């Protein structure tokens, strides 16, 4: 099978398409023919070792010193179960699924094997494979941090989402809307129409206005791009307000329940897959280069080869 290998840490050009052995499922595993994956901020950060100072050392210790020890990157996927192990009970060939692979990665490939109890679920019935792959990364991250901020307690909160037009931000708007929040979306002018279409009540163009100067208070401030510090916006929080960010040491935990939640939202038309662009598998370097540029709005999806 073909797979994209991260041959070393560096720019997008370190990604190389290579041929490798097609995996065979063990007794408790399923073999999935991958139909779509996505390139998100986590992927490009790992590929480029894009962290500051001592965190580079920590990342090398965790991921691998010279290159990722799991060199086939990609942490989200959608596809079709092709084969199951002898002890697998919940899955059968033909099932259409979507899944997250965590730090084991492996989604930049034509096939992958996952444990039967992996973070995997039937994909939304009304979603394409591309749409299913698109909602995973931003969706699970938004769920984790918004629930950490107690958005599901005492509804009608005022929520500010910083970086609202990205993969995480677009999901956060829709999930906050599900919890009946009043949403202020902070993004550039190019993202305003998108965030309004997803349910933002108010928008702030960060290139023209600093939200901390507007004297408004929010019950939740969610930094969906990791560029804020709590001390810089503490004055914009209500007395019991909460600040959460993707930029800290807390990593969004992946749970199967999040996939069930996203599936329910999508099938009830309360979640939309915000897709910026779709690249073919052999355009992976171009896709990474585009995400590196910081210009994307929503998700960048990779369509796998048809055969």
Secondary structure, 3 states (H helix, E strand, C coil): CEEEEECCCCCHHHEEEEECCCCCCCCCEEEEEEEEEEECHHHHHHHHCCCCCCHHHHHHHHHCCCCCCCCECCCEEEEEEEEECCCCCCCCCCCEEEEECHHHCCCCECEEEEECCCCEEECCCCCCHHHHHHHHHHHHHHHHHHHHCCCCCCCCCEEEEECCCEHHHHHHHHHHHHCCCEEEEEECHHHHHHHHHHCCCEEEECCCCCHHHCCCCEEEEEECCCCCCHHHHHHHEEEEEEEEECCCCCCCCCCHHHHHHHHHHHHCCCCCCCEEEEEEHHHHHHHHHHHHHCCCCEEEEEECCCC
